[in-house]
């Protein structure tokens, strides 16, 4: 430090004394400033220099000074006298030093003790760098212990934004050999070794990057395992505090660099042989172990094997999926967990529904399908979509155990659900079809225009009708859910029975206005459907049919309307039309091709998104107050090829055949069949259609029988009619959408353990205006700071049974935030989308007496 700086600092010290005066003791043990001190002129300050052997005389002189004097006492070098006459003076004086270490400690607002100087000396290599001092002061306002200073130095050296021990370890692990070299050059290798020993229990080779990484991750994993599980390999020779600390390192790394951490975990689990280390540990033991991705693979393998078993507990599997999908690597196995949930839901449906009840009437079966049974079709669709994704990605070879589940779920859906449900349905409708070609007492597709469109046109400026080819009822139900959740509108979902056979060339004309609707043998062969005497196979011909009843009506294909026009073009296209039909075709376009039929469930998902967007576009650009969405027919799909016994010959009809497909035969009047169900078709020609029962197909050459329609199953005949009504905020009928809320099930007044599990109830089932929500659950102090780890809870269950909407979360107190006895703490849930915070309960933290402290000081 130069003379100018010394004068300035001393002047500031004496100025702070004011009129009362006092002594400033300048300690210069190295004697660096012996020549400078006596000559300092500080204006009104008497400078006294200690001379060896004259301590008594100097003290007498000090005692003789008048009250209010300002004195600088310089003590340089080591004094040989056995008695220090000035010790009491120095004890009461204001200390001052001008050596390099003192200046640094003063700049850092650090305590000046021999131990702090020793720590500072260890950082000397680092302090030679530029802007290091400013980085250290940015990390902390003051330093009171050598540990604080050394950890801050390590943080700066490693490029960590925080001097928390966990941040330092994360920076060390992420940086590898490069940062290890920087630590050694800075002279902080010993300090880092002490930190790793104290916090992680690591005693291995400092230069072995793999050994250090494996140790930290293994210890972290051991903190989430019960005592005794894989104890030989995981977490050996560490205490409970170190286990918790290593898991904090894992969680912090996960937040900072998910991709890098996953790569490190995969490499480490291979070196450690984690699959073998877990041994025979069951689902209960591994449920919360979230460090190594292979744990998810092991658990999923066990759960999938259980799901394939006829004696499985599907509710328990749902609970496992609920917990694991929210842990560290849940997203990596998202398709697997979605498949597990869908498959388990189907098994629960099977256990709780009896679809083979005798004596049913058609409208009972119909209404039960609309209210509950269609959900099984959706779960099967979601399961198949997940299975296809798993087969394509094969994470950890899980496509193999998933394959076993695929067979079990396929058999459940096809052999139990579809077969038994449609046996019941066919037995109810066979007589009606034979008499009049339709099911009595159930709304008809051929009445759609009169029943729905005319009323909408009278109520609104314009009737909007979206017709989506092959939009079966369960897909329409998903669309209804999306519109309820994603718009200000309300949705009413109903259904009509499709005209037979359930084909596009029959269903599309049935949705048009008409005076007559007839089936005919076409002039060029095959079945023809006539609306007021004319076929309507094209969009232009359908528009012509509409304009016979509404002069300015418009019919347009979805892609032309949405992608072929801009906003102005769409307004010009619609003009003054009172009725607009928009034809959408994604499901049938994919399903009707043998090359693409296996992608039909993906087309269903695309359809829901595209139709939701289309409804929103109509509301946004045309202020549509009502929109109708319907379909021409539904479809059947089973991924597993049908056996020979599930086919009947095309020659099973005795008579003149007009047209035949895999799900129907149309013949002239007088034809008959002993195997198939007959239905009279409308029109003077008296044509008759014949349909196989259940899911049976007619034997025909060629591919493409997984996706079929044309028959009389509920999946083909049940056509959705979705009535969307837009509402303005505050208007009658408007309901604000809100996220599903959480409430605490567990009685949690006092917490005595560092780790604890809680149960949370999702208060409402997701659906309608109740939206799914992700919550961060944690314990907060009075200032709102987090004092525990954060658990993710997904409130997304659609189940109406409250017991099936209970979610579990595991929390652990942070090692760097020791709780205050009697402090104010709250268990809170924070929505990740709205950021709203809900206090679930107030709690007290009181560690058990005599138990090892879970918190590091």
N, C-alpha and C positions, 0 to 999 in steps of 0.2 A: 504494500500500500504506500503511495507517495505522500509527501508532506502536506500537499494541498488537501488530500482526502482526509488525512488525520486531523488537520486543523478544523475542517468542516464538521466532522463527526463530533469532535470534542466541543466545539462551539454549540452544537445542537444539544448536547447533554447538559452543559452548564446553563444554557438558556432555559431548559426545562426546569432547572432548580429554582429559578426566580430569585426572590429576595432572601429566601431562607438559607441559601448557600449550601455547602456540603463538600465532601471529598470524593474525588474520582481516583480510583486506584488502577494504574496502568501496569498490567503484568506483562513483562517481556522476558520470559524464561530463557529465550535463546539470545538475548542481548542484541537483537538486530537494530534497535533504535537508540543505543546508548549515547551516541554522539548527537542525535537529533533532539532528544527530549529536553535537555537543559536549556536549549536555545529557543524553545517554543515561546512565542509571545501571544497570549490569548486574551489580552485586554481585561484587566480586573481579576485575573486568575494567577495565584501564586504557584509556581512550579517548584516542587521539591523532589530532589533525587536522592534515593537511599544509597548510602556509602557503606560498604562492608565494615562492621565493627562499630558503627555509630548509630545504631538503631535507637538506643536510649536517648541520645541527644536529639535525634530527629523527632522522637515522640514528644519530648519536652517542648520543642519548638511548635509542634502542632497544637499542643494543649494551651500554649500561650497566645494563639491566634484569637482575635476577637470573634464573637458570635456573628454568623452570617458570612464569614469568609468563604471564598471559593478556592479550593486547593486541588491541584493535580499532583498526585503522589506517584512517582515513577519508581517501580521496583524491577530492576533488570538483573538478569543472570541468577545464579544460585548463591544464596547467602550462607556463609560458613558457620555463622553463630548457632550455638545449640539452642538458644532461646530467641523466639521471634517477638521482639518488642512491638511490632506493628500488626500482629495478627488480628487484634480486636479492631484496629482501625480498618483494616482491609475487609473484615467481615461486615462492617457497617457501611462501607463505601460503595459507590457505584462502580461496578467492574468495567474495565475497558481493555481491549487488546487490539493490536494492529497487524498481527501476523496473518498469513494467507488463510490458515484454517479458521481463525476467528472471524475474518471478514466473510468467508463463505457461510459459516454457521449463522452469522448475523443476517446475511442476505436471505438465507433460507428460513429465518425466524426459528432457528433450532436451538435447543438447550446446549450450552457449552459445558460439557463434562468430558473427562478422559475417555469414557466409553463412546461418546458421540464423535470425538476426534479420531478414535480408532476406526470407527465405521466410515468416517469421511476419508481417512487415509486409504481404506480399501476401495473407495470409489475414485481414487485419484486418476486412474487411467481413463475413466469415463469423463471426468470433469474437464479434461483437456479439450474436449470437443466443443464446437461452437453451439451457442444457444441451449446448452445443457441446463444451465442454471435456470433459465426461464421455463424450461419444461418441468424441472423439479418443483419450482414454485407454483406452477399451474396444477400439479397433482395434489398439493396440500398447502394449506395456509401456514402450517407450523409443523415442526418435527420435534417430538419429545423423547423418542426412544431410538436406539440404533436400528432396531428391526424396521421401524417406519422408514428411516432413511435408506436402508439397504434395499427394501422392497420397491421404493420409489425409483431408486437407481436402476434396479433390474427392469422395472416397467419401461423406463426410458430407453434402456439398452435394447430391450426386446420389441420396442415399438408398440407397447400396450397402452391403451387409452386410460387404464385404471391401474392403481397400485394394489388392488385387491389380490390376494394370493391366487385365487382361482383364475383371474385374468392373466397373471404372470405365467401360470402353468399352461394355460391354453396357448399363449403366445410362444412359449418354449416348444410345445408339441407341434404346433402348426409350422414353426420356422425350421425345424430340423437342424441339420449340421450347420447351416449358414448362421443361424442365431447363436448356436452353441459356440461357434468361433468368436462371435462378437462379444459374448459374455466373458470368454477367457481373455480376450484382448483388453477388456475393460477392468480386469482383475476381480470380477464378481463371481467367478466359478464356485468358490467356497460358499458364498452367500446363497447362491442358487441351490447348491447341494444341501445346505442346512434347511432351506425352505421345502425342498422335495422330501427330505427325511421327516421333518416335523409334520408337514401337512398330508403327504401321500404315503409315508412309510417306505419310501424307495431307498434302498441301500446298494443298488446295483451299479454297474459300470456307467460312469457319466457319459462316456462317448458312445454307448450302445443305444442308438435311437429306437430300434425295435423293442429292446427290453424295457425302456422307459415307457413307451406307448402301451405295450402289452400290460405292464404293471398297473398303470393308471386306469385303463379300461376294465381290466379284470377286477380291480378293487371296486370300481364304480358299479360293475355288475353285481358284485357280492352284496352291495348295500340294498339291492332289491330282491334278494333271495333269502328264504328262511335259513336259519342256522342249520348247518349240516349238509346242505345241498351243494354238491361239488366243492366242498370245503378244501380239498387237497390242492386244487388248481386255482381257485378263485379267492382273492383276498387273503392270502396266507400272511401271517405275522403282521397284521395291521389291526388297529383298534377301531371302535365304532365311529369315532370322530373322523378318522382318516377315510373311512368308507363313505361317509356322507360328503366329505370334502371332494373326493374324487368324482362322485356323482354330480356335484355342482360344476366341476370342470367339464364333464360331459354335456351338461345342459347348456352351459355358457357357449361351448364350442358349437353346439347344435344351432344356437341362435346366430352365431357369427358366420359360420361356414358349413352349412348342412351337407353340401356335396363333398367337401374335403373330409368331413368327419365320417361320412358313410364309407368312403374309400378306405380310410384308416381303420374303421371298425371291421370291414370285410377282410382286409389283410391280416388284422390282428386275430380275428376269430379262426382263421385258417392256421396261423402259427400256433395258437394255443390249443387247437383241437376242441373248440367249444362244444361241438355236437356230441363228441364222446364224453366231454367233461360233464355235460348235463345228465348223462346216464339215463336212468329210468325216472327222472323227475317228472311228476305229473303236471297236469294243467294248473292245478291250484298252486303248486310251488313256483311255476314260471310265469304266472299271470301278469305280474307287475315288472318283470325283468325286461328293461327297455334299451339296453346298451347295444347288444349285438343283433343285427338283423336276422341272423340264423335262428334266434329264439322264436321269432314270428313264424319262420318256416317250420320249425319243429312243432310248435303249437298248432299251426294250421294243418299240418299233416295228421296230427292226432284228432283234431276236430273234424276234418273231412272223413277220416276213417269212421268216426263216431256217427257222422251224418249218414253215411252209407249203410250203417247197421240198422236193422229193423227195430232194435230196442233202444234207439238213441233218446237222449233227453234234449229236444230242440230248444227248450227255453234256456237251458244252461249254455248251449252253444251261442245263442243270441247274446247272453251276458258276456261271454268271452269276447265276441266280436265287438261289443259295445266298448269294452275296456281297451282292448288291443288296438282298435282302429284309431284311438285318440292318443296313443303313445308315440314315441319318437319316430318309428318307421312305419306307422299305420298307412301313410299315403303310399309308401313303396309297394304295399300289398293290398292296395285299395280294391282291385278287382276280386282278389281272393275273399276279402271280408264281405264285399257286396254279394258275391255268390253264396257265401256261408249264410248270410242273413236271409237272402231270398229262398235258399233251399230249406233252411230251418223254419221259415214262415210257412212254407208249403207243408212241411211235416206237422206243424202245429195245426194248420187248417185241416189236414187229414184227421188228426186226433179229435178235433172239436166239431166236425161236421159229418152228418150222415146224409148222403145225397140219394140213398136208395130207398127212401121212405115210400111205401106203397100207398095207393089210393089218392095220389096227388092229381090236381087239375092243372091245366096248362098255365092259367094266369098266376097260380101260386108259384110254379116253378119259374116262370118268367120274372116275377117280382123278386123272388129270392136271388135269382141270378143278378138282377140289377142292383140289389142292395148289398150282397155279400160275395156270392160265388165268383163273380167276374174277377175278384181280386186274385184268385189263384192263377188266372191267365196272365195277369201282370207279373206275379212273382215268377212264374215260369219264364216269361220273357226276360225279366231282369236276370234270372239265373243263367239263361242261355247266353245272354250278352256278356255276362261276366266270364262264363266258361270259355267263350271264344277268345276273349282278351287274354285270359290266363294261358290258353293253348298257344297263342301267338307269342307271348313274352316269356313264358316258362320260368318265372322267378324261382330260383333254388330247386328247379325240377318239380315244382308243385303241379305241373300239368299231369303228372302221373297219378297222384292221389285224387286230383280233381276228376280225372277220367273215371275213377270208380264211382264217384258221387254222381257224375253225369248219367251213368246207367241207372242208378237208383232213382234219381229224380225223374228221368225220362219215363221209367216204368210207372212211377207214382202218378205222373201227370197223364200219361196216355192210357195206362191199363186201369187205373183207379178213377181219376177225376174225369177225364173226357169220356171214357167208356160208360161208367155208371151214371154220370150226369145225363148224357145224351140218350142212354137207354130209357131213363125216366122221362126225359123230354119227348122222345119219339112216341112212347106209349101214350102220352097225353094228347098228342096232336095228330096221330095217324088217322083217326076217324074224321076229324075236321078237314084234313087235306084231301081225303078221298071224296068227301061230299062237295066241298066248295073251293078247294085249292088254297085255303088260308086258314089261320087259326082264329077261331071265334073269340071275341072278347078282348083282343089285343090290337092296339092302334096299328094302322096299316101305312106302309110307305106310299101307296098310291094316293092317299089322302093328304100328303104332305103340303102341297101347294095351297089347297083350300083351307087346311087346318092351321097352317103356320104362316105362309108367305102373305096371303091376302090380309090377314089381321095385322101383320107387321107393316105392310104398305099403307094401311088405313091409319095406323097410329103414328107413323113416322114419315118424314119427308121421302125416305127411300128405304126399301127392303133389301138388305144385304144378305146374300145366301152364299155360303162357302160349301162346296161339295168336294170332299176329299175321298178319292177312290180307295176303297178297302179299309177305311177308318173304322175298325171294329170297336165294340162298346168299351172295352177296357182301356184302349188307347184314347178314346174320347173322354173317359173319366179322368185320365191323367191330364189331358188338355184342360178340362174344367178346373182341376186343382191349380194348374199353372195360371190360368186367367183370374181365378179368385185371388190368388196370392200376388200376382204381378200387375194388377190393374185396380182402378177404383170401382170397377163394375161388379155386378152380381151375376151369378150363373145358375141356371136351372138345367139340369140334365135329365132327359127322358129318353125313350127309345121307341122305335116302331119296328114291326116285322117287315123284313125285306120281301119284295116281290120275288116269286120263284120262276126259274132257278136263280140263285143268288150270283148273278153275273153282271158285269158292267153294262152290257147291252140291254139288260132288263131293268136294273136299278136306276140307271141314269134317266131313262124315259119316265119311270114311275114318279120321279121327283118333279116333273114338269106339269104345268096345267093341262088338262085334257077333258074332252067330252067323252072320248072313248079310248080304251087301253086294251090292246089285244095282242095275243101271241099268234104267230102265223108261220107256216112253212115258207121260207124265202124262195123267191124265184130262182136264185142261183144255188139253192140248197142251204140247209142249216136253219136255225131258228131266227125269225125276225120278230121284232116287237114294234107295234105300230101305235103311234100317238095321233089320234084323230086321222087315222088312215095313212100316216107317213112315218118312216123310220127317222130316228134322230141320233145317228152314230157320231156325228161331228159337232164341234162347238158351234159352227154356223147354223147347222140344222136345228140345234137346240135353241139358239137365239131366235130363229124363225118361229119355233113353236111358242116361245115365250111372248113374242110380239103379237101373236094372234089374240092374246089376252091382255097385254100391256104394251101399247104401241111403241114406246121408246126403250123397252127392256134391252139389257145388254148381257151377253154371255161371253166370257173371256177366260183364257187359260191363265193360271196363276203366274207362271214365269213371264208371260207376255205383259201381264198387268204390273207386276212388281219390278222385273228386271228390264223389260222392254220399253218402259216409259219412265220419264221423270215425273215430278209432282204435277207440273202443268199438263203433261201428256195424259196422265191418269184422269185429271179433271175434264179434259177435252173428250176422252174416251167415254166417260160416264155421262157427261152432258146432263140432260134433264130426266134421265131414266128413273122410273119409280121402282123398278126391280132390277137388281144386278146379281147374276150368278157368276161366281168365280170358281173355276174347276181346278182342283189341285190333284196331282198324281205323283206320289213318291212311293207309297207302299206297294201298290199293284204293279208299278213299273219295274220294281226290283223283284217282287215275288213271282211274277208271271214268267220270268225267264229262268230256265234250268241252270244257266251259268251264274245267276246272282241270287237265287231264291234263299240261300243260306244267310244272306245279308239283310233279310227282311226286317229283323228286329232292330237293326241299326237304322233302317228306313223309318221305322215307327218313331224312334227318338228324334230323327230329323223332322218328321212330320209335325210332331208336337211343337217343336221350336219354330218351324216355319209358319204354322197356323197361329201361334201366339203372336208372332211378329206381324202377321197380316192383320189380325184383329186390332192390334195397337196402331197400325198404319191407318186403318179405316177411321178409327177414333180421332187420330191426330190430324189427318189431312181432310177428312170429310165430316168430322164431328158426328160420326155415326152414333146414334143412341141405342140401336139394337142391331145385333148380328146373329144370324142363324148359321150353325155349322152342322152338317150331316154327312152321310156317305151313301154310296149305292149298295154296298154289301160289306160283310166282314170276311174273315178267312180262318182257316185251320192251319196250324203249323206244328209239326213235330219233327225234331231234328233227327231222330233215329229212324232209319228205313223201316217200313212196315213189312211184316212177315207175310208168307203166302196165305195164311189163314185170315189175314186182314184185307183180302182182295176178293171180289166176286167177278165173274166173267162178264164181258160186255154183251154176251149173247143171252143174258138172263132175262131179257125182255122179249116177249113173243108178240111180234107185230112189226109194222113198218116204222123204222127209226128215222127221225128227222135230224137229230143231232145227239152226239154222245160226248161226255167228258168224264173225268175221273170221279166226279161227284154227282152226276145226273145223266139220265137218258130222256130225251124228248121224243115221243112217238105219236103217230096218228091215233085218233079215237078207235077204241076196240082193242088196243094193245093191252097186254097183261104181264104180270111177273109174280112169281111165288116168293122171290127173295127181297124185292125192293118195295119201298113205300110209294104208292101212287098219289098224285096230286093233279087235280083238274086245272088247266091253264085257262085264262080268260080269252074270249074270242069265239067267233062263230065256227071256226074250223074244229073245235073240240079237241085240241091237242092235250096230251097227258104227259106229265113229267114223272119220272121214277127216280127214287133216291135211295142210296144205301143207308142202312142204320148206323148209328154210332159214328166212328171215324173211318169206317171202311171205305176203300177206294175201289173204283171199277178198274179191272185189269186192262191196261192199254199199253201199247209199245211206246218207248222213248223215256227220257228222263223227266224230272220235274214233278215229283209227287209229294215232296215234303210240304210245300205251300200249295194249298188248294182252296177253292171256294166253288160255290154252285149248289151246295147241299143244304140240308135242313138242320144242321147242328145249331145250338145257340150261338156259337162263335161266328157262324156265317149269317144267321138270320137276324140277330139282334143288332140293329143299326142305331147309333146314337143320334139324338136330336138335342143339340146344345143351344140354349137360348141365352145369349149374352146381352146384358143391359148395362149401359154405361151410366155412372152417376157422377155428378159434380160434388165436390166437397161440401158438406153441410146440407145436401139435398135429401129428400125423403128416400130411404132405402140405402143411403150411403153408410158403409161401415169401414172404419179405418183398419187397415191391416196391422197386425202387431206380432212381434216375435213370441214364440213359445217361451214361457217363463219357467224358472226353477225355484223350488223351495227345498229346504233341508229336511231330510227324513231322520238322520242320525241325531240323537240327543248329544249335543256338544257344548257343555257349559265350561268345562275345564280340560285343558290339554296337558298331559303329563309326559308324553313320549315325543321324541323328535320326529317320528314318522307316524302318520295315522291315516286311516281310510274312512271316507265319508260316503253316505248314500244321498242322492239328490233326486227329487221327483220332478219330472217334466210335467208341469201342471195340466197342460192341454195336449191333446193329440194334434199333430200337424195336419192341416187341411183347411180349406176355405180361406178365411182371413187370418188364420193362425199360421205364421211362417216358421220354417226351421231356423235355428239360430245356433251359432257356436259361441260358447262362453269360456272365458279364462277364469278359473276359480283359484283363489289364493287367500292367505291371511294378510291383512294390512294393519299397520299401526295407526295411531291417532292422526298422523300426518298424511295417511294414505299410502305410505311406502310399503312395498312388499317385503314380508319377513319370511315367506315360505317359497318353495318352488311353485310353479304355476301348472295347474292341470287343465287340459282341454276337455270340455264336456260338450257333446253334440246333442242338442235337443231337436231331434229330427224324426222321432218315432211317429208313425201314423196309427199306432195301435190304440184302440179305444179302451183297452183294459189298463187301468192305472198301474197295476203291479208289473206290467211289461214295459212301463216307461220310467223305471227306476235306474238311474245311472250311478256308477261308482267312480270315485276319484281318490287318488293317493297324493298326499301332501307331505312335504318334509321341510322343517325349518332350516333356513340358511345358516351356514356356519359362521358367516361374518356379521350376523345381526343377532347378538345374544338378547333374549327377551328380558324385559324389565318386570320384576315381580310386581304384580298388581297393575301392570300397564293396561292401557285401553287398546284392545285388539278386536278386529272384526273379520269374520269370514265373508268374503264378497264374491260376486259373480259379475264379470265385465263382458258385455257383448262385444265381439270382435268386429261387428259391422256398425252398430249404432254408437258403440263406446259407452253406453249407459252402464252405470255401476249400481248393483243391487246389494244391499247388506242382508246376508242370509241369517246371521246371528252375531251377537256379541260373545266374546269368550275370554277366559282367563288362562294364561300360560303359567304352569307351575311344575317344573321338572321334579321327578320323584327324588326324594331324599336318598342320598347314598348312591344313586345311579350315576354311571359315567356321563359327564357333561356332553351333550350332542353339539355344543357350540364352541367354536374356537375363539380364543381371545386374541 
